């Protein structure tokens, strides 16, 4: 059995929860070969998502991992951002300064295409999509041949029984670029979806945040600061003692898929109705004849998930 690290590209729009996901990935070199990090406009505009990715790479002392800036706006719609959640920098609470590293001059879409095309068929690339799907969809449209070469796309986005978090019907990543999401879900690539139905079960708490702080490392303190900042919005919105930790579920799935449960369904993306724009229409009960196109998760072992996070982040100084 080939036990070499799984080659992945992380497409992201950091965002505090994206940052935690990046730290987990960069702390797991024995399991995950991070070929590069591609950035997209989403939680904050592209210059900030790129800067934030570089700051996390620097925090993790992984200058071997390049950062590639991508699309600065959705395919068809105006950009919607989420500073009201993440703060004006996107990484408020992290305590991180301006990075000294610089992004690559290669566009993210070109990087994605090249890495997928050059990968060995025995070790195809997995795409980890943590933000709007603009870069991924653009790559699929630019080079359609890559669809059959991708191992799978594991993404955070959407919701079905939980509804939406930016509109009553839509989750933020899907709402920002629903046209891109429709391209991805229609691509024929194997898909795994971590919707709000999963992430709303993976809640921070004062006790869990304290464990990160008690690591007494720069990474642990940074994670604790980011989670303290970002949870204030969700606590006010949803009530309770903590906030959903969305994007790290994607990396946790790659590291330990047994933490999650779900089933394969048809998923379609609403792109015509302004009322429900970006809605993930999940045929959970198989009431249509539409073909299954996505493994949709709906359960998580949240204790095991946080244990995995703490163990991974604890490996970073």
C-alpha positions in Angstrom: 0.0 0.0 0.0 1.3 3.5 -0.9 1.6 5.4 2.3 3.1 8.5 0.8 1.4 11.8 1.7 -1.7 12.6 -0.2 -1.1 15.5 -2.7 -3.5 18.4 -2.2 -4.1 21.9 -3.3 -5.9 24.1 -0.8 -8.1 26.8 -2.4 -9.0 29.3 0.3 -10.2 32.8 1.4 -8.7 33.3 4.9 -10.8 34.0 7.2 -10.1 32.7 10.7 -11.5 29.2 10.2 -9.6 28.9 6.9 -6.5 29.8 8.8 -7.1 27.0 11.3 -7.6 24.6 8.4 -4.3 25.8 6.8 -2.4 25.3 10.1 -3.8 21.8 10.4 -2.8 20.9 6.9 0.7 22.4 7.2 1.2 20.6 10.5 0.5 17.2 8.8 3.3 16.6 6.3 3.3 12.9 6.8 -0.3 12.6 5.7 -0.7 15.6 3.4 1.6 16.9 0.7 0.4 20.5 0.3 1.5 21.3 -3.3 0.4 24.9 -2.9 -2.2 27.3 -1.5 -4.4 29.2 -3.9 -6.4 32.2 -2.8 -9.7 33.6 -3.9 -11.8 36.7 -3.0 -14.4 35.8 -0.4 -14.3 36.5 3.3 -12.2 39.6 2.4 -10.9 40.9 -0.9 -8.1 39.0 -2.7 -5.2 41.1 -1.6 -6.1 40.3 2.0 -6.9 36.6 1.5 -3.5 36.3 -0.1 -1.7 38.2 2.6 -3.5 36.1 5.2 -2.4 32.8 3.6 1.2 34.0 3.5 1.0 34.9 7.2 -0.2 31.4 8.1 2.5 29.8 5.9 5.1 32.0 7.7 3.6 31.1 11.2 4.0 27.4 10.3 7.5 27.9 9.0 6.5 26.2 5.7 8.1 28.6 3.2 8.4 25.5 0.9 4.7 25.9 0.2 3.9 28.5 -2.3 0.9 30.9 -2.3 -0.8 31.7 -5.6 -3.3 34.6 -5.9 -6.4 33.8 -8.0 -9.7 35.4 -9.0 -10.6 38.7 -7.4 -14.3 38.5 -8.2 -17.0 35.9 -8.8 -17.7 34.7 -12.3 -20.8 36.8 -12.9 -21.9 38.5 -9.8 -20.5 41.4 -7.7 -18.2 40.3 -4.8 -19.8 39.9 -1.4 -17.4 39.8 1.6 -17.8 39.1 5.3 -15.8 41.6 7.3 -18.7 41.7 9.7 -17.7 38.2 10.7 -13.9 38.1 10.3 -13.0 41.8 10.9 -11.4 44.2 8.4 -8.2 42.1 7.9 -10.0 38.7 7.8 -7.6 37.5 10.5 -8.5 39.8 13.4 -7.5 38.3 16.7 -4.6 36.3 15.3 -1.9 38.7 16.5 0.0 38.1 13.3 1.8 40.9 11.5 2.4 41.5 7.9 4.2 38.5 6.3 7.6 38.8 4.8 6.9 36.1 2.3 5.6 37.0 -1.2 3.1 35.3 -3.4 4.1 33.5 -6.6 3.7 35.4 -9.8 1.8 32.4 -11.3 -2.0 32.8 -11.3 -3.8 30.4 -9.1 -5.9 29.0 -11.9 -2.8 28.3 -14.0 -1.1 26.6 -11.0 -4.1 24.4 -10.4 -4.3 23.3 -14.0 -0.5 22.6 -14.2 -0.3 20.6 -11.0 -3.3 18.4 -11.9 -2.0 17.8 -15.4 1.5 16.9 -14.3 0.4 14.6 -11.4 1.0 10.9 -11.7 -2.2 8.9 -12.4 -1.2 6.8 -9.4 -1.2 9.9 -7.1 -3.8 12.3 -8.5 -4.4 15.7 -6.8 -7.2 16.4 -4.3 -8.6 19.9 -4.3 -9.6 21.2 -0.9 -12.0 24.1 -1.4 -12.5 26.3 1.6 -14.0 29.4 0.0 -16.1 30.4 -3.1 -15.4 28.1 -6.0 -14.3 30.7 -8.5 -10.8 29.4 -9.0 -11.8 25.8 -9.2 -14.6 26.4 -11.7 -12.4 28.7 -13.8 -9.8 25.9 -14.0 -12.4 23.4 -15.0 -13.7 25.6 -17.7 -10.2 26.6 -18.9 -8.9 23.1 -19.1 -11.8 20.6 -19.2 -9.4 17.6 -19.4 -8.4 18.1 -15.7 -11.8 16.9 -14.5 -11.0 13.2 -15.1 -7.5 13.7 -13.5 -8.7 15.1 -10.1 -8.9 12.5 -7.3 -11.7 14.4 -5.6 -12.8 17.9 -4.5 -13.5 18.1 -0.8 -15.3 21.4 0.0 -16.9 23.3 2.8 -20.2 24.9 1.7 -23.9 24.7 1.5 -26.5 23.5 3.9 -29.8 21.6 3.6 -31.7 21.0 6.9 -29.6 23.9 8.5 -30.6 26.3 5.7 -28.2 29.2 5.0 -26.0 31.6 7.0 -25.8 34.6 4.7 -29.4 34.4 3.4 -32.2 32.1 4.7 -31.4 29.7 1.9 -27.7 30.0 1.1 -24.4 29.4 2.8 -21.8 32.1 2.2 -19.3 30.2 0.0 -22.1 29.1 -2.4 -23.8 32.5 -2.3 -20.7 34.4 -3.2 -20.3 32.6 -6.5 -23.2 30.3 -7.3 -22.3 30.1 -11.0 -18.9 28.7 -10.1 -20.5 26.2 -7.7 -22.9 25.1 -10.5 -19.9 24.4 -12.7 -18.2 22.3 -10.0 -21.3 20.3 -9.1 -21.9 19.6 -12.8 -18.3 18.6 -13.6 -18.4 14.9 -12.9 -15.5 15.1 -10.5 -16.0 13.1 -7.3 -17.2 15.5 -4.7 -17.4 15.6 -0.9 -19.4 18.3 0.8 -19.1 19.6 4.4 -22.2 21.6 4.8 -23.5 23.7 7.7 -25.3 20.6 8.9 -21.9 19.2 9.9 -20.1 22.4 10.9 -22.9 23.5 13.2 -22.1 20.4 15.2 -18.4 21.4 15.6 -18.7 24.2 18.0 -15.9 26.1 19.8 -16.3 26.7 23.6 -14.3 28.5 26.2 -12.9 25.2 27.4 -11.8 24.2 23.9 -10.3 27.6 23.1 -8.4 27.4 26.4 -6.8 24.1 25.3 -5.3 25.9 22.3 -4.1 28.8 24.4 -2.6 26.4 26.9 -0.3 25.0 24.2 1.8 28.1 24.9 3.0 28.2 21.3 2.6 31.1 18.8 0.3 28.9 16.8 -1.8 27.9 19.8 -2.1 31.5 20.9 -2.9 32.7 17.4 -5.7 30.1 17.0 -7.1 30.9 20.4 -7.1 34.6 19.6 -8.8 34.1 16.2 -11.5 31.8 17.6 -12.2 34.2 20.4 -12.7 37.0 17.8 -14.7 35.1 15.3 -17.1 33.4 17.7 -18.5 36.6 19.0 -20.5 37.0 15.8 -22.0 33.5 15.8 -22.7 33.5 19.5 -24.7 36.7 19.0 -26.4 35.2 16.0 -27.2 31.6 17.1 -26.9 31.8 20.9 -25.0 29.1 22.8 -21.5 29.1 24.2 -19.4 28.8 21.0 -19.3 29.1 17.2 -19.1 26.7 14.3 -15.6 25.8 13.1 -16.3 25.4 9.4 -13.3 24.9 7.1 -11.1 22.7 9.2 -13.7 19.9 8.7 -12.3 19.6 5.1 -8.8 18.8 6.3 -10.0 16.7 9.1 -11.9 14.5 6.6 -8.7 13.9 4.7 -6.9 13.0 7.9 -9.6 10.9 9.5 -12.7 10.3 7.4 -14.1 8.0 10.1 -15.0 11.2 12.0 -17.8 11.9 9.5 -21.0 10.3 8.3 -23.2 11.0 5.3 -24.5 9.6 2.1 -24.2 10.2 -1.7 -26.9 12.4 -3.1 -27.7 14.7 -6.0 -26.8 18.3 -5.3 -27.9 21.2 -7.5 -27.1 24.9 -7.1 -29.7 27.6 -7.5 -28.5 30.3 -9.9 -31.7 32.0 -11.2 -33.8 33.0 -8.2 -32.6 36.0 -6.2 -34.6 34.8 -3.2 -32.8 31.5 -3.0 -29.6 32.3 -5.0 -26.7 29.9 -4.1 -29.0 27.4 -2.3 -27.6 23.9 -2.3 -30.6 21.8 -3.3 -29.7 18.4 -1.7 -31.9 15.4 -2.7 -31.3 13.7 0.7 -34.3 11.5 0.5 -33.8 10.6 -3.2 -37.2 12.0 -4.3 -36.0 12.8 -7.8 -34.4 10.9 -10.6 -31.4 13.2 -10.8 -28.1 11.3 -10.7 -26.0 11.2 -7.5 -23.0 13.6 -7.8 -21.8 14.3 -4.2 -21.0 12.6 -0.9 -22.8 14.9 1.5 -21.9 14.7 5.2 -24.3 15.3 8.0 -22.7 13.9 11.2 -19.3 14.5 12.9 -17.6 13.2 16.0 -17.0 16.6 17.4 -14.8 15.4 20.3 -12.6 13.5 17.9 -12.5 16.4 15.5 -11.2 18.8 18.2 -8.7 16.2 19.5 -7.4 16.0 15.9 -7.1 19.8 15.7 -5.3 20.1 19.0 -2.9 17.4 18.2 -2.1 18.9 14.8 -1.8 22.5 15.9 0.3 21.3 18.8 3.0 20.2 16.4 3.5 23.9 15.3 5.9 25.9 17.5 
